[in-house]
């Protein structure tokens, strides 16, 4: 077995990081991944979306998506549209 050193963000416990790593390396699981750049690409260039905004959208997608349908580009675009509406209301 290999030993690996992980840099874990301050808001993630070592146990949670270890669980995620164990799951990711297990042949018994599959997982689909989306990146903040995917969300930012869906938002286009106007207005420019911050990394933090994209992370917030990914968190919402993770917590609220319909497990029967998963997360698709349509789902991401829907959440980006909601983000845009909030941006316009705040302006």
Buried (B, 14 or more C-beta within 10 A) or exposed (E): EEEEEEEBEEEEEEEEBEEBEEEEEEEEEEEEEBEBEBBBBBBEEEEEBEEEBBEBBBEEBEEEBEEEEEBEEEBBEEBBEEBBEEEEEEE
